[in-house]
Amino acid sequence: MQKYFKEDIRSMNITGWSAAENDLAESFALAAQSLIDALRRKNRILVCGNGGSAADAEHLAGELVGRFGYDRASLPGISLCTPSATFTAIANDYGYEQVFKRQVQGLGSAGDVLIGISTSGNSANIVEAFAAAKTMQITTIAMTGSRDSKLSQIADITLRSPSTQTPRIQEIHGLLVHSLCRAIEEEIFPVSGRAPALPPEKIIGPERLATLAAASSGRQAVFTNGCFDILHPGHVYVLKEARKLGELLIVGLNSDASVKRLKGDSRPYHRFEDRAEVLAALACVDYVVGFDEDTPKKLIESLTPKILVKGGDYNHDTIVGADWVTAHGGEVKVVPLLPGHSTTGILKNNGR
């Protein structure tokens, strides 16, 4: 289930919180599976929140009852933020802290799932609703910020946005709402012939190449390649510029044997596994794929990216794979090199 969230993160090119992303992806997988299991049992999804989070709650419920990505049967999603007559009657007669609890007690059943959205994680009316849900055997999922909170202490599953700033938390909540809806829709109503989800791992072995090719076929995939024996600012500049051109960046990486044939017996300076790990750690790189040939021609033909990028004084006639990409409707781009940076220069200055 992590694949849906991680794929959406990559498509938006969100950077700067990879460790938190992994933690959130694990919680996301548990939440998505809980929702899918409940809906397959014909149970309901109840959602609540205040202010902007109320809008997120209505949004999620609306996507379930209506549709998210494509036509399919309606799903039972209920926002507890409406109708206004029920909401205001409870607030008037019992107090604002009871507005969600009373609805959970009236509409909820064992096996349902209650999602509470709160940027602080301390909204009193959601805490009350979660307490009631616990006694009714209703699974609770909290969507909060990064801090520990009353909801994180009581919820069965907590999706923590990796921020303490309300606007950033709400933006990530919006992403989570969409990722959850997509996971539910594609798992419960799979469509034959739809491209598979992108692989969750960044370093792709030969056994996963076909999956990556199928998953990236309908996307604005960018491809570039190199030995990346000693990663330097010039490399990073080209990679970052390449990533700006599409939805995801795939980097072809020469194997150790390939580098030795191209660069001589003293190379590579770093083994393939180390070079791949360093590249994969860059936020601008989505996937690293190794190849053993002297050129990435076969790899490019397997992936057929929408955009092929090289750095330096190349043109269409000198870029390997350019004819294949353009023949399949793609583009070839050249990113100028960053002056003063080269692997050859680094090795020369260090006496190699």
N, C-alpha and C positions, 0 to 999 in steps of 0.2 A: 504493500500500500504506500510505502514511502515514495515510490516512483512518481506519483501524481504531484505531490508537493514539490519534490526536487526538480521535476521537469518544469513546473510553473516558475520556480525560483530562477532557473537558468534562462528560461525564455524572456524574463524581465531583466536579466543581467543585474540582479541585486547582488551587491558585494559587501564584504567587510564583516560578516558574522558567520563564517563557515562552521565554527564549533557549535554555536547556538543553533545553526541550521540543522545540524545532525541531531541534536537533542530534540528539536521541534519536530523533525521528520519522524523520529521514533514515536513520539506522542501522537503525531498525526496519523500514523499507521494504525495505532490502537483505536483512535477515535473513529476513523473511517470504517474500520472493520466492525466496530460496535453499531454504528449507524446502519451499515449494510445488513448485518445479522438481524437487527430489529425490524427493518423494512421487509426482509424476506420472511419474517415470522408474521407479517401483517400488523406489526405494532406501529406506533406513531412517533414522530419527532416533534417535540415541543421546544420552542426557542423563546428566550426573553433577553431584554437588555434595556438600558435607559439612554435617552438622548441619541447620540450618533450610533450607539450600540443597539438601540431599538430599531434604527434603520437597517442595520446589518441583520438583525433578527428577522425583520419582515422580508428582507432581500432573500435570505436563505430559505425561508418558508415558501416564498413565491417561486423560487427556482425549482423546489421539489414538487409543488402542486402543478406548476406549469411545465416548463422545460428548461434545460440548461444549454446543451449543445445540439440536440437533435430531437425529433419527435419520438415520443415513447409514452407509456401509460403514466397517468398521474400518480404521485406518491403523497402519503399523508404527512404533510408538514404544517404545523400550527404555530403562528406567532401569538404569544400571550400579551403582546403590546396593543392589540386591538381585539374586539371592537371598543370604541370609546365609551359606550354606555356601560358595558360590563366593567371596564377598567376604572372609570370614575365612580361607579357605584361602590365598588369594593374599597377604593381609596377613601370615599366619603364615610362609609359605614364602619370600616374596620381599620383604616389607616393605610398610608402609602406602602408601608413595609409588608402588607399582606396581599398586594395586588397580583403577584405571581403565584404565591402559595395557594390562595383560594382557587385559582384556575387549575393548578396542578392537581389539587385534590378533586376538582370537579371533572376535569377532562382526562387526567392521566390514568394509566393502568400499568400493572406489573409487566415488565418487558419493554416498556417505552423508553425513550432516551430524552433527557432534558438537557438542552444546551443553554448555558448562561454566559452572556457576553458582558464583560466589565473591564474597562481599562485599568482600574485600580485593583480589581479583584475583591473589593470590600463592599460592594453595593448591598445594603441591608436587605432589600426586597428579594434579591437573587439568593442570598444566603438563606433566607427563610424558605424560599422555594426548594432549594437543595435539601434542606433538613426534612421537609415534608416528603420529597421524592425518595429519600433514603428509607423512610418507613414504609413506602409503597413498592419497594423493589424496582424502582426506576433508575436506570443508569444515568449518572450525571457527568457532563463534560463542561469544563470551564474554559473560556477563552479570556486570558488576562494579559498583563504586561509581564516583565521579567521578575518582578519582586514576589517574595512569598506573600500570601494573602489569606484572608478567611476562606475564600473559595478554593484556593489551592490546597488548603488543609482538609476540606470536606469533600471535594470532588473525587470521583473515581478516576478521571483523566483530566489533566490540565494542559492546555496548549498555551505556552508562554511566549508571547512576542518578545524578541530580544531587544527591548527598549524600555526606558522609563518615561519617555515623552509621549503624552496622549496622542498627538497627531500621528506619530510613527507607529504606535501600537494599533491605532484604528486602520491605518493603511495596510498593515500586515494582517489584521483581522479580515479585511476585505479579500486579500489574497487567499487566506485560509478558507473563507466561505466558498470561493470559486473552486478551490482545489477539492474540498469535500464534496461539492456538488458534482464535479467531474468524476471523482472516484466512484461515487454512488451510481451515477448514470451509466458509466462504462462497465462497471462490474455487474450491475443488475440487468442492464439491457445491452449486452455486447452486440456490436454490429459487425457482421462478417465482412472482411476485406479492409477494415479500418487499420491504419498503421499502428504498430505496437507502441507502447510508451518508451521513452528514451531510457537507456540503462542508467541505474543509479550510480554505478561506479564510474570513475573518470578515466582510468587506464583500461583500455579495451584489448583483450586478447583475441587471437584468431577465431576462437570459438564463439565470440560475441560480435564479430564484425558484421555478419548478416543482419543481426538484430538492430545494430546501430544504423546500418544502411537503410533498412526498412523504416525505422522510426524517424530518421532525419529526411526521408525523401520528400515529405510534404512541407518541409520547413526551409527557411532561408539559411541553409547551412553554409558556412565559410570554411575553406580548407587552406592550410599552408603547411609547409614541411621544412625540415632541416635536421642537422646533426645535433645542434644545441649542446655541444660538448662542454663549453664553458658559458653558462648563461650570463649575459651582460645587458646593460641598459639599452643597447641597440636592438637586441632580440625582443626585450620587453616592449619597446616602443612599437615595433612592427606587429607584435601579437595584439597589443591593445588597439591599434588602428584597425587591424583585421577584424577584431571582435565587434567593432562599431558598425560593420557593414552588414551584419545579419543577426539571426536569432541565436546562433550557437557557433562556436569555433572548434573545429577538429584539427589537431596538429599531428601530422605524420612524422614519425621519429625513426631515423635510420638505426638499424640494429648495430651491435658492436662490430660484426663482421663487415657490414656495409660501410661503416665509418673507416675501418682499417683499409679497405680496398680504395676508398676515395681519398683518404688523408695520409696514408702511410702507416708503417708498423708502430710508430710511437703514439698513435691515436686508436681508440678514443681516450681522452684524459679521464673521463668518468664512464663507468659501465652503464649499460642501457637502463637497468632498474633504477639507478640513482638519477639519471637524466629524466626519466619518465616521472619520477616522484616530484622532482623540482618543478617541472612544467605543470604537473597536475595541481600543485599548490598555488599556482597563479589564478587569481579570480577571473581573469579574462579568458582562460582556457577551459573549455567544457569537456573535451575528450582528447586523450593521447592514444594514438594507434601506431604500433611498430610495423616496420617493413624491412625485409632482408635484402631486397634488390638494390641496385645502385640508384635507381630513380623510383619515385612514387607512382609511376604510371599505372600499375595494376591496382594499387590502392585507390587512386583517383577514379578509375573505371568502376571499382566496386561500390564506391560511395556516391559518385556523380553529384558532387556539391553544386549548389547554385552559384557560388562565387569562389574562384580560385585566386589566391593572393600570393605574391612573392615580393620580397624586399630587394631593392637595388636597381641596377640598370638593366632590367629585363624588358622584353617586349613579347608580344603574342608568339612570335616565331621561336623564341628561346625558352619559353616556359613549358616544362614537361606537363602534358595533360591539358594544355590550353585548347587544342582542337577538339578533344573529347567533350570538355565542359561547354564550349560554345555550340557544338553540334547538338547538344542536349538542352539548349535554351539558357545556358548559364552565362556568367560574365567572368572576365579575367581582369584583375586589378593589380597595379604595382604600387607599393608603398615605398617612398624614398627612404634610404637608410639614414640613421641618425649619425651625423659626422663625429669622428673621433673614437668610434667604438668598433672593434672587430676582434674575433677570437685569435686570428693570426697575430695581431698587434699585442694582445695580452700575453700570448705565449712567447713572443719575441722579447718583450720587456722583462720576462721572467727567465730568460736564458734557455728556452726550450726550442 
